[in-house]
Structure formats: C-alpha cells, structure tokens
C-alpha cells in the first residue's frame, strides 16, 4: 500500500518533534548524529511538500517548514504559545487543500 504524502508529512513532523524533545538525549547521539537526524528529517519534509504541492498552501506554515524551523529543536515552542495557533490552522488548511476530492 502506498502511503499518502500528507500522512507521511505528519509522521515525519511528529517523529522529529519527539526526537528533538527527548529522543536525542535518550539515544546518546553525538552532535554530528543529531545534526544528521535533523538534516534527514528536513530533506524528507521538503520532498513531501513537493509531492503534496504547495501552490495554495498557507505561506506562514510553508515558510516554517521550508526554512528548517520544524526540524530543529525550539524549546520555546514546547509550551504551545498563542503564536502556534495560526500555524496549526494553516497546517489543517494545507492538508485540506491538498486532499483528493471525494467522489
């Protein structure tokens, strides 16, 4: 079964978020290994955005994903500040906009 790029994007974002939260500490990864994991996640995010199509996506979300912001550790984001709400809404909008039309 072929996995949906949208579903895979959510999985990649969740995986790198968990890795950035505590995973790199639990794994005992070196600084080089941490950088490699984040780089691999960012490459996968960019590949999936290309597959999904971003021409109608929300610019604030796309900018955050393309910039590498999503694949890096950002301790200030762990408390879900109010500024995260527009990005959540944008993510939902992008996923809806790229969903195949139902018959």
DRENFIMAR-637881 format. One line per 4 residues: number of its first residue (from 1); for each residue x, z, y of N, C-alpha, C, CB. Coordinates in nm, 4 decimals, always signed. Atoms other than C-alpha are relative to their C-alpha. Glycine has a CB too. Layout:
NUM = X/Z/Y/X/Z/Y/X/Z/Y/X/Z/Y; ... $
END
This chain:
1 = +0.0839/+0.0000/-0.1185/+0.0000/+0.0000/+0.0000/+0.0882/+0.0000/+0.1244/-0.0953/+0.1217/+0.0000; -0.0764/+0.0091/-0.1238/+0.1341/-0.0966/+0.3421/-0.0541/+0.1028/+0.0976/-0.0069/-0.1433/+0.0605; +0.0381/-0.1056/-0.0925/+0.1342/+0.1864/+0.5906/-0.0227/-0.0566/+0.1401/+0.1073/+0.1095/+0.0034; +0.0300/+0.0392/-0.1371/-0.0182/+0.1392/+0.9349/+0.1130/+0.0436/+0.0934/-0.1343/+0.0606/+0.0455 $
5 = -0.1033/-0.0396/-0.0960/+0.2420/+0.1354/+1.2161/-0.0433/+0.1182/+0.0867/+0.0360/-0.1180/+0.0888; +0.0495/-0.1119/-0.0813/+0.0193/+0.3714/+1.4152/+0.0147/+0.1319/-0.0748/-0.1474/-0.0223/+0.0388; -0.0119/-0.1218/+0.0812/+0.0090/+0.6217/+1.1313/+0.1468/+0.0390/-0.0151/-0.0649/-0.0204/-0.1395; -0.1432/-0.0276/+0.0157/+0.3833/+0.5902/+1.0775/+0.0578/+0.0562/+0.1288/+0.0760/-0.1275/-0.0409 $
9 = -0.0489/-0.0523/-0.1275/+0.4460/+0.6497/+1.4508/-0.0335/+0.1480/+0.0134/-0.0599/-0.0790/+0.1177; +0.0400/-0.1410/-0.0054/+0.2512/+0.9753/+1.4345/+0.0880/+0.0836/-0.0932/-0.1495/+0.0158/-0.0384; -0.0847/-0.0722/+0.0954/+0.4507/+1.0783/+1.1258/+0.1425/+0.0155/+0.0522/+0.0018/-0.0723/-0.1348; -0.1367/-0.0064/-0.0535/+0.7852/+0.9947/+1.2903/+0.0071/+0.1009/+0.1147/+0.0467/-0.1401/+0.0484 $
13 = +0.0013/-0.0944/-0.1128/+0.6930/+1.1852/+1.6063/-0.0133/+0.1441/-0.0496/-0.1156/-0.0335/+0.0970; +0.0150/-0.1342/+0.0565/+0.5789/+1.4854/+1.4004/+0.1274/+0.0462/-0.0683/-0.1156/+0.0033/-0.0989; -0.1231/-0.0346/+0.0704/+0.8928/+1.4760/+1.1884/+0.1134/+0.0356/+0.0938/+0.0422/-0.1134/-0.0881; -0.1098/-0.0296/-0.0930/+1.1342/+1.4613/+1.4798/-0.0322/+0.1241/+0.0826/+0.0269/-0.1205/+0.0931 $
17 = +0.0371/-0.1222/-0.0722/+0.9382/+1.7329/+1.6606/+0.0337/+0.1231/-0.0837/-0.1506/-0.0010/+0.0356; -0.0336/-0.1137/+0.0875/+0.9761/+1.9638/+1.3595/+0.1514/+0.0159/-0.0113/-0.0622/-0.0191/-0.1408; -0.1463/-0.0054/+0.0090/+1.3442/+1.8739/+1.3271/+0.0572/+0.0628/+0.1272/+0.0596/-0.1424/-0.0221; -0.0501/-0.0523/-0.1266/+1.4013/+1.9461/+1.6967/-0.0379/+0.1460/+0.0218/-0.0520/-0.0837/+0.1142 $
21 = +0.0442/-0.1383/-0.0184/+1.2070/+2.2722/+1.6802/+0.0916/+0.0974/-0.0730/-0.1439/+0.0168/-0.0491; -0.0841/-0.0914/+0.0785/+1.3994/+2.4436/+1.3999/+0.0771/-0.0693/-0.1109/-0.0847/+0.1083/-0.0596; -0.0574/+0.0676/+0.1148/+1.4924/+2.1851/+1.1384/+0.1504/-0.0176/+0.0050/-0.0623/-0.1313/-0.0145; -0.1443/+0.0204/-0.0093/+1.8386/+2.1113/+1.2686/+0.0752/+0.1302/-0.0204/+0.0366/-0.0608/+0.1348 $
25 = -0.0645/-0.1307/+0.0204/+1.9170/+2.4829/+1.2639/-0.0043/+0.0375/-0.1483/-0.0695/+0.1103/+0.0859; +0.0143/-0.0339/+0.1411/+1.7844/+2.5346/+0.9110/+0.0889/-0.0881/-0.0879/-0.1458/-0.0135/-0.0428; -0.0794/+0.0924/+0.0815/+1.9708/+2.2294/+0.7827/+0.1497/+0.0243/+0.0147/-0.0322/-0.1434/+0.0377; -0.1419/-0.0213/-0.0247/+2.3020/+2.3404/+0.9302/+0.0711/-0.1277/+0.0422/+0.0657/+0.0563/-0.1232 $
29 = -0.0595/+0.1266/-0.0413/+2.3579/+1.9884/+1.0643/+0.1011/+0.0200/+0.1125/-0.1086/-0.0973/+0.0441; -0.1003/+0.0008/-0.1066/+2.6623/+1.9257/+1.2809/-0.0582/-0.0712/+0.1222/+0.1321/-0.0695/-0.0474; +0.0452/+0.0684/-0.1216/+2.6271/+1.7949/+1.6362/-0.0115/-0.1502/-0.0240/+0.0966/+0.0279/+0.1169; +0.0037/+0.1428/+0.0297/+2.7043/+1.4457/+1.5052/-0.1216/-0.0350/-0.0867/+0.1297/-0.0431/-0.0705 $
33 = +0.1160/+0.0242/+0.0861/+2.4357/+1.4712/+1.2354/-0.1305/+0.0127/+0.0779/+0.0001/+0.0974/-0.1181; +0.1194/-0.0167/-0.0847/+2.1815/+1.5961/+1.4883/-0.0202/-0.1256/+0.0844/+0.0132/+0.1261/+0.0919; +0.0081/+0.1207/-0.0822/+2.2604/+1.3026/+1.7172/-0.0448/-0.1192/-0.0838/+0.1357/-0.0296/+0.0662; +0.0368/+0.1112/+0.0891/+2.2288/+1.0623/+1.4219/-0.1482/+0.0062/-0.0368/+0.0864/+0.0025/-0.1280 $
37 = +0.1427/-0.0143/+0.0331/+1.8863/+1.2022/+1.3196/-0.0871/-0.0414/+0.1179/-0.0323/+0.1453/-0.0410; +0.0779/+0.0332/-0.1197/+1.7584/+1.1708/+1.6756/+0.0077/-0.1491/+0.0303/+0.0497/+0.0809/+0.1208; -0.0179/+0.1431/-0.0229/+1.9014/+0.8207/+1.7078/-0.0841/-0.0818/-0.0990/+0.1491/-0.0380/-0.0121; +0.0814/+0.0694/+0.1008/+1.7357/+0.7094/+1.3813/-0.1482/+0.0097/+0.0345/+0.0258/+0.0588/-0.1404 $
41 = +0.1408/-0.0166/-0.0363/+1.4028/+0.8540/+1.4957/-0.0349/-0.0888/+0.1188/-0.0308/+0.1476/+0.0326; +0.0273/+0.0826/-0.1178/+1.4295/+0.6761/+1.8313/-0.0066/-0.1476/-0.0375/+0.1075/+0.0224/+0.1075; +0.0031/+0.1399/+0.0440/+1.5080/+0.3438/+1.6634/-0.1312/-0.0307/-0.0722/+0.1202/-0.0305/-0.0923; +0.1264/+0.0193/+0.0716/+1.2046/+0.3868/+1.4371/-0.1179/+0.0000/+0.0975/-0.0190/+0.1100/-0.1066 $
45 = +0.1057/-0.0032/-0.1023/+0.9838/+0.4768/+1.7370/-0.0068/-0.1352/+0.0707/+0.0257/+0.1145/+0.1032; -0.0029/+0.1283/-0.0708/+1.0942/+0.1608/+1.9173/-0.0486/-0.1135/-0.0900/+0.1420/-0.0300/+0.0507; +0.0447/+0.1024/+0.0943/+1.0404/-0.0548/+1.6064/-0.1520/+0.0049/-0.0156/+0.0688/+0.0188/-0.1370; +0.1441/-0.0154/+0.0182/+0.6909/+0.0874/+1.5610/-0.0777/-0.0388/+0.1252/-0.0328/+0.1430/-0.0384 $
49 = +0.0667/+0.0416/-0.1234/+0.5994/+0.0370/+1.9269/-0.0088/-0.1520/+0.0068/+0.0745/+0.0549/+0.1233; +0.0013/+0.1460/+0.0032/+0.6938/-0.3285/+1.8867/-0.1070/-0.0495/-0.0965/+0.1383/-0.0550/-0.0403; +0.0993/+0.0400/+0.0996/+0.4779/-0.3546/+1.5754/-0.1427/+0.0261/+0.0486/+0.0245/+0.0742/-0.1312; +0.1335/-0.0364/-0.0490/+0.1828/-0.1809/+1.7424/-0.0408/-0.0898/+0.1165/-0.0035/+0.1482/+0.0433 $
53 = +0.0298/+0.0753/-0.1223/+0.2072/-0.3760/+2.0673/-0.0280/+0.0967/+0.1124/-0.1200/-0.0955/-0.0204; +0.0111/-0.0965/-0.1095/+0.2318/-0.2041/+2.3994/-0.0521/-0.0617/+0.1295/+0.1340/+0.0633/+0.0254; +0.0419/+0.0667/-0.1232/+0.0916/-0.4565/+2.6451/-0.1160/+0.0703/+0.0700/-0.0389/-0.1421/-0.0300; +0.1134/-0.0702/-0.0617/-0.2220/-0.2473/+2.7044/+0.0136/+0.1513/-0.0081/-0.1294/-0.0424/-0.0662 $
57 = -0.0194/-0.1439/+0.0172/-0.0722/+0.0948/+2.6402/+0.0199/+0.0721/+0.1320/+0.1182/+0.0258/-0.0896; -0.0181/-0.0819/-0.1201/-0.0613/+0.3770/+2.8918/+0.1486/+0.0105/+0.0361/-0.0602/+0.1410/-0.0210; -0.1403/+0.0070/-0.0401/+0.2607/+0.3472/+3.0912/+0.0720/+0.1341/-0.0086/+0.0098/-0.0526/+0.1401; -0.0688/-0.1293/+0.0056/+0.3336/+0.7219/+3.1060/+0.0431/+0.0341/-0.1419/-0.0899/+0.1104/+0.0548 $
61 = -0.0344/-0.0250/+0.1397/+0.3262/+0.7531/+2.7278/+0.1093/-0.0953/-0.0460/-0.1238/-0.0140/-0.0895; -0.0992/+0.0989/+0.0428/+0.5177/+0.4320/+2.6688/+0.1368/+0.0292/+0.0600/-0.0449/-0.1407/+0.0391; -0.1272/-0.0347/-0.0642/+0.7844/+0.5357/+2.9197/+0.0662/+0.1174/-0.0721/-0.0221/+0.0344/+0.1489; -0.0553/-0.1170/+0.0691/+0.8277/+0.8705/+2.7424/+0.0524/-0.0385/-0.1382/-0.1068/+0.1106/-0.0127 $
65 = -0.0433/+0.0413/+0.1332/+0.8522/+0.7047/+2.4010/+0.1213/-0.0918/+0.0064/-0.1137/-0.0696/-0.0731; -0.1102/+0.0955/-0.0104/+1.0830/+0.4217/+2.5086/+0.1272/+0.0632/+0.0554/-0.0408/-0.1162/+0.0874; -0.1164/-0.0625/-0.0636/+1.3125/+0.6487/+2.7109/+0.0806/+0.0867/-0.0955/-0.0444/+0.0834/+0.1171; -0.0672/-0.0900/+0.0926/+1.4041/+0.8575/+2.4087/-0.0427/+0.1442/+0.0186/+0.1488/-0.0111/+0.0163 $
69 = +0.0453/-0.1360/-0.0290/+1.2314/+1.1623/+2.5518/-0.0637/+0.0650/-0.1235/-0.1002/-0.0014/+0.1166; +0.0726/-0.0549/+0.1149/+1.0195/+1.2039/+2.2384/+0.0914/+0.0367/-0.1160/-0.1033/-0.0989/-0.0472; -0.0883/-0.0269/+0.1133/+1.3164/+1.2073/+2.0011/+0.1033/+0.1083/+0.0290/+0.0704/-0.1264/-0.0406; -0.0962/-0.1036/-0.0382/+1.5151/+1.4720/+2.1884/-0.0667/+0.1370/+0.0047/+0.0631/-0.0326/+0.1362 $
73 = +0.0540/-0.1352/-0.0087/+1.4762/+1.8481/+2.1978/-0.0287/+0.0340/+0.1451/+0.0975/+0.1027/-0.0616; +0.0407/-0.0401/-0.1342/+1.2874/+1.9730/+2.5018/-0.0719/+0.1337/-0.0103/-0.0912/-0.1082/+0.0670; +0.0616/-0.1319/+0.0173/+1.2288/+2.3489/+2.4804/-0.1151/+0.0268/+0.0952/+0.1033/+0.1062/+0.0176; +0.1078/-0.0258/-0.0953/+1.0075/+2.3431/+2.7895/-0.1323/-0.0611/-0.0448/+0.0375/-0.0540/+0.1365 $
77 = +0.1242/+0.0628/+0.0455/+0.7548/+2.1250/+2.6048/-0.0665/+0.0770/-0.1131/+0.0272/-0.1416/-0.0449; +0.0562/-0.0683/+0.1161/+0.7010/+2.3675/+2.3180/-0.1195/+0.0867/+0.0345/+0.1050/+0.0841/-0.0654; +0.1137/-0.0837/-0.0379/+0.4537/+2.5761/+2.5153/-0.1205/-0.0838/+0.0438/+0.0405/+0.0954/+0.1122; +0.1086/+0.0907/-0.0374/+0.2346/+2.2684/+2.5831/-0.0461/+0.0249/+0.1435/-0.1182/+0.0158/-0.0965 $
81 = +0.0390/-0.0196/-0.1396/+0.2356/+2.2843/+2.9641/-0.1126/-0.0960/+0.0370/+0.1210/-0.0201/+0.0940; +0.1096/+0.0876/-0.0410/-0.0562/+2.1289/+3.1509/+0.0432/-0.1456/+0.0133/-0.0575/+0.0477/+0.1310; -0.0450/+0.1376/-0.0173/+0.1586/+1.8200/+3.2162/+0.0009/-0.0777/-0.1314/+0.1382/-0.0016/+0.0613; +0.0040/+0.0695/+0.1289/+0.1478/+1.7410/+2.8434/-0.1378/-0.0596/-0.0264/+0.0382/+0.0957/-0.1134 $
85 = +0.1362/+0.0478/+0.0250/-0.2286/+1.6829/+2.8549/-0.0179/-0.1485/+0.0311/-0.0979/+0.0804/+0.0818; +0.0159/+0.1438/-0.0237/-0.2122/+1.3401/+3.0229/+0.0690/-0.0843/-0.1072/+0.0550/-0.0365/+0.1371; -0.0686/+0.0749/+0.1048/+0.0397/+1.2266/+2.7600/-0.0810/+0.0000/-0.1286/+0.1388/+0.0584/-0.0254; +0.0843/-0.0050/+0.1196/-0.1906/+1.3436/+2.4802/-0.1152/-0.0993/+0.0135/-0.0545/+0.1435/-0.0230 $
89 = +0.1105/+0.0933/-0.0228/-0.4779/+1.1475/+2.6331/+0.0506/-0.1438/-0.0071/-0.0671/+0.0268/+0.1369; -0.0578/+0.1340/+0.0050/-0.2509/+0.8450/+2.6750/+0.0303/-0.0410/-0.1427/+0.1267/-0.0067/+0.0842; -0.0297/+0.0303/+0.1405/-0.1407/+0.8673/+2.3114/-0.1281/-0.0384/-0.0729/+0.0677/+0.1209/-0.0696; +0.1278/+0.0312/+0.0643/-0.5023/+0.8726/+2.1972/-0.0495/-0.1363/+0.0448/-0.1051/+0.1080/+0.0319 $
93 = +0.0429/+0.1289/-0.0531/-0.5777/+0.5763/+2.4225/+0.0792/-0.1141/-0.0622/+0.0149/-0.0025/+0.1519; -0.0835/+0.1039/+0.0610/-0.2843/+0.3753/+2.2848/-0.0417/-0.0241/-0.1444/+0.1489/+0.0393/+0.0063; +0.0389/+0.0153/+0.1396/-0.3900/+0.4431/+1.9269/-0.1352/-0.0693/-0.0123/-0.0043/+0.1361/-0.0690; +0.1310/+0.0664/+0.0032/-0.7490/+0.3414/+2.0011/+0.0128/-0.1474/+0.0368/-0.0982/+0.0698/+0.0957 $
97 = -0.0138/+0.1374/-0.0479/-0.6433/+0.0274/+2.1891/+0.0655/-0.0901/-0.1038/+0.0807/-0.0027/+0.1286; -0.0713/+0.0827/+0.0972/-0.4194/-0.0886/+1.9060/-0.0672/+0.0004/-0.1374/+0.1433/+0.0479/-0.0131; +0.0704/-0.0048/+0.1287/-0.6656/-0.0097/+1.6267/-0.0694/-0.1330/-0.0251/-0.1030/+0.1164/-0.0030; +0.0708/+0.1257/+0.0309/-0.8040/-0.3136/+1.4465/-0.1495/+0.0180/+0.0205/+0.0289/-0.0458/-0.1455 $
101 = +0.1451/-0.0047/-0.0223/-1.1628/-0.3967/+1.5321/-0.0699/+0.0194/-0.1348/-0.0509/-0.1308/+0.0710; +0.0753/-0.0221/+0.1244/-1.4067/-0.2679/+1.2728/-0.1092/-0.1058/-0.0111/-0.0618/+0.1441/-0.0041; +0.1012/+0.1050/+0.0190/-1.6457/-0.5155/+1.1193/-0.1336/+0.0575/-0.0326/+0.0412/-0.0952/-0.1088 $
END
